[in-house]
Amino acid sequence: MKHLELRERVVEACKFIEEKGLNWGFSGNISVRLPENGLYLMTPSGLRKSGLRQEDLVVVDELGNVIEGERPPTSEYLMHLTVYKARPDVGAVVHAHPLYVSVLAALRRRLEPLLDEIIVYLGGEVEVAEYALPGSEELARNVVKALGDRCAVILANHGALTCGSDLDEALDALVYLERAAMVSVLCSLMGRPNLLPPEALEIERQLYLLRRGLS
Ligand SMILES: [Zn+2]
């Protein structure tokens, strides 16, 4: 995908997460790996996602130095860059504060295998990264540790991070995660849910690894 098209896709993605109620206002951030030059296209710090324009985006190197753009990158840039470093299979990262994931985040409760799609699309039970201050190196480390080889992680008392081989996959993962979190919260009001049988977990996990080229 050409650089300008990619910028447009990131701007559209910012609008998409707002319109779907997956993010609000100044929170959240999106990045994409630029494989042709080893750099990263990122949303800037301090602007509302809904009104973002292509020219507001910034390009940074693997240390977060701004190579292109007028603004500083998102204050969470370390979290994005640390995920890319740990996961060569990842081409895009989305961080947002969806409502139901935020409920699990406040409870520091992992997302259990309640639905097939949690395993097939997210890679397994979604863990909670230990709390650390937003933007800190410690949070970046905690996120990578709890993410493992999956495509989603819950950030304690904060929100969600999802990733994928491209931006569409990372956005899909965010939608699946929030829907599953909603099911989890609703289940907790009605009793204890039945979890997937272990044999289904095993087969679906293999499907996930195969699809992502990780097996
Ligand atoms: Zn955040």
Boltz pocket constraint, residues with backbone or C-beta under 6 A from the ligand:
constraints:
  - pocket:
      binder: B
      contacts: [[A, 27], [A, 28], [A, 95], [A, 96], [A, 97], [A, 134], [A, 158], [A, 159]]
      max_distance: 6.0
